[in-house]
């Protein structure tokens, strides 16, 4: 019995930290802490969980990150009070639906750095789901039923597409799908009006609101009367009319063109689209040649963002 457990037993503790204790089994006496609400077991060599954990009826948070689990222990499905479950950096290959079905109150599920290919269709009340660095090949359409979901991380998987139903998650504020096999983002994404972060880096997107990125840069630069962009706009007659539709976000105060994207922060977009590479845009930090600020420059020495918008308006 570890010293931490002894102290917990005598003090009727509600929290127990056994992280990095070099243990490969959960001490049996943990089951004698029925009032335990937080149990931290990360950074050990645990490969299974004892059925005695069924006694932990009040457990709210369980951290089993960086252990040796190859499957989700069935006992987890009986921890009905559990709200936060961390299983990152194990060797898990599947998420049995019957285990997840029992976790009626789960709001945070972290499955990062495992070998999972599929997710169960129903995951109840989740708000934060992170499955970074796995082997996911599809996202269940039922994910759209998670109406309370605010953060979703599918970075570094094998996803060729996202289901349209995903855009029923109207509370979503952060969507990370970087380093997958996506070639497009469905139109339905505009239904995510609360989206603040959209990370699609490392995909091969051929359909992306490139014009929105260019417009934001041009609108920002046009505020500066001495900027190259402001001085070049007269050479692009259709653009002032297009940019007149722009506005300023009431929350972040940044300019935008398309309403449904007003507060979205585009992450590492320079790695995403062939169009951006073709135009040689470097987002979000776009460096203009110092010589570009010389009033003697000819009109053909112009920022690529203006070319993008010119092409967009035809």
N, C-alpha and C positions, 0 to 999 in steps of 0.2 A: 504494500500500500504506500503510495507516494505521500510526501509531507503535505502537499497541496490538498490531497483528498482528506487526510486526517484533520487538517484545520477546517475544511469545509464541513465535515461530519459534526465536529464539535460546535461549529458556529451556525449550523443550519443554513448554510450559504445558499444564495440564489444564483450565484455565478461561480463557475469553476474553469480555470485556465490550465489545461494540460498540454499546451502547445510546446513543441520542441523538447519533449521529455524522452525521446528515443524509445517509445513504447510501441509494441506491435499488437496489443490488445487493449480494449477499454477496461480499466479496473472494475471488477465486479461490484465493488462497494459504491460505485457511482449510482447504482440503482437505489441506494439507500438515502438518496437526496431528492425526495419527491417534490420539494419546492423549487428545484433548480429551474431557472428560466434561461440561462445562457451557459452553453457548454462549448469550450474551445479546445479542439483536438488537432489543430493543423500542425504540419511539419513533423509527422511521425511516420510509422510504417504499418499503420492499421489496415488490415485487409478484409475485416468483417466486423459486424456489430452484434453484440449479444442481445438476445431477446429480452433480457432484464431491463433494457432501456424503455420498455413499454410502461414502466412505472413513472417515467418522467412526463406526467400528464400536463405539466405547466411549462414545458420547454418551449421557448419562443425563438431562440437563435441557436443554431448548430453549425459549427465550422469544422469541416473535415477536409479542408484543403491540403493539398500536397501530402497525400498518403498513398496507399497501395490498393485502393478499392478497384475491383474490376467490374462490379455491378452495383446497382443501388440495392442495399439491403432491404428486405421486405419490412423489417421493423420500422423503417422510416414512415411508411404509409399509415402507421397507427399513431403518429405523433400529431394529433389533431390541432394542437395549439401552435404548432410551428409556423413562424412567419418569415424567417430568414434561414435559408439553407445554402451553404457554401461547399461545393464539391470540386473546386478547381484543382487542376494538376493531379489527377488520378489516372486510372487506366480504364475508365468506364466506356463501354461500347454501346450501351443501350439504356433507354429510360423507360422502364415498364409502366404502362398506363395505370395498372392497379396500384402502384406505389404512389404515383402523383395524385390519383383520384382521392386518396385518403387525406391529402394535405389541403383541406378546404380553406384554410386561412393563410396559405403561403402567398407572400407578396414579393419576395426577393429570391431568385434562383440563379446561382452562379455555377455554370458547368464548363468554364473555360479550361482549355488545354486538356482535352480528353480525346476519345476516338469515336464520338457519337455520329451516327449516320442519319438517324431519324429522331424526330421529337414526337411525343404522344399528342394526339389530336386535341385533348382538353387539358388546360392548365389553370382553370378556375379564375382566381382573383389576382393573378400576377400583375405587378406594376413594373418590376425590373427583371428582365430576362437577358442573361449574357451567356452566349455559347461560342465565344471567341476561340479560334484555333481548334476546330474539330473537323469532322469529315461530312458535314451536312450536305446532302444532295438535293433536298427540297424542304420547303417550309409548309407545314400543314395549313390548309385553307381555314381550318377551325381557329387558327390564331386570331382571326378577325373577331372572335367572340370575346377577346380580352379587352373589354371596353375601358378598363382602368389602366392599361399599359401606358407607361410614360417613357421608358427607356428600353431599347432593343438593340442588342449587339450581336451581329452575325459575322463579324470580321474574320477573315482567313478561314473560309470554308470552300465548298465546291458548288455553290448555288448558281444555277444558270438563269434563274428568274425569281421574281417575288410574286406571290399570289395577289390578285386584285383585292381579296378579302382583307389583306393587311391594312388597307386604307380605311377600314371601318374603325380602326383604333384611333379615334379622334383625339384622345388625350396625349398621343405620342409627341414628345418634345425632342427626343434624340434617337436617330436611326443610323446605326453604324453597319454598313454592308461592304466595307473596304475589302480588297483582295479576295474577290470571288470570281465568278465567270459571267457576270451580268453584261448584257449587251444593250439593255434599254431599261428605262424606268417607266412603268405604266402611267398613263394620264391620271389615274386615280390618286396619285400622290398629292395632287392639289387639294384633296379633301382633308389633308393633315394640316389644318390651319394653325395648329399650335407648335408645329415643328420649328425647332431652333437650330439643331445641328443635323446636317445630312452629310455623312461621310461615305463617299463612293470611290475613294482612291484605289488605284490598282485594278480596276476593271477595264473592259474594252467597250465602253459605252459609245454607241453611235447616235443615240438620241438623248440629248441633255440640253437644258436651257442655257446654251452658251451665250445667247443674246442677252440674257438677264445678267450674266457675269460682266459682259462688256458694258452693258448699260449702267450698271452700278459704278463701274470705274469712271465712265465718261461723266455721269451725273456728279460724282464726287469731285472730279477734276474741274468740271465746269464752274464750280463755286469759286475757283481761284481765277480772277480776271487775268492774271499774268501767265497762267499755265498754257502749255502747248495745245492741249485739247481745246481749251476755250477759244484760242486763236484759229484753230483749224476747222471748227464747226461750220463756218460760212462756206467751206469748200464741199460740204455734204448737205445740200439743200433739204433732203427728206428728213434728216435726223432731228432738227429742232422740233418739228411737229411730233415725231415719235417720242422724244424725251419730254415733251410737254405733258405727257400722260404719267410721268413719274411723280413720285411723292416722297415724303419723309416719314419713316416709321415713328410712331408715337412712343414706342418702347426703347428702341436702341438709337433713334435719331439719325440713322443712316438712310441714304437715298435708296429707292428701289423703283423698279418699273412694273413688275407683275405683283398684284396684290397678294396672291396666295403664297408668294415666296418672300414676303416683306421682311420677316425676322429670321430667315434661314441663313445659317453660316455655312458656306461651302468649304469643305475641308480638303486640302491638297488636290484641287480639281485639275491642276496642271498635269497630273498623272493619269487622267481618266479618258480623255477623248482624242480621237485622231484629229478632230477639227481644231482643238486647242493647240495641238502640236503643229498642225499645218500653219496656223496663224502665229506660231511662236509666242504665245502668251505665257507669261509666268505668273501664276496666281498663288497666293494672294498678293505677293510682293512684286509689283511690276516696275522694273527699272527703266527709266527713260535716259537716253544718251544726254549727257550734259550739253552737248552741242545743240540739242533740240530746242533749247531755250533761246537760241540766238535768233533775233528777229529777221535775220537775212536768210533763214532757211527757206527752201522752196516747198511748195505745198505737197509734193510727193513724199517728203520726209515726215510721215505721219504715224501716230500710234496704231498698232494693229487692231486695237479695240474698235476704232472708227471703221475699219474695213469690215469687221464682223457685223456691226450694226447696219452698215451700208448694204451688205449682202442679205441681211435679214429682211430689210424693208424692200428689197428688190430694186 
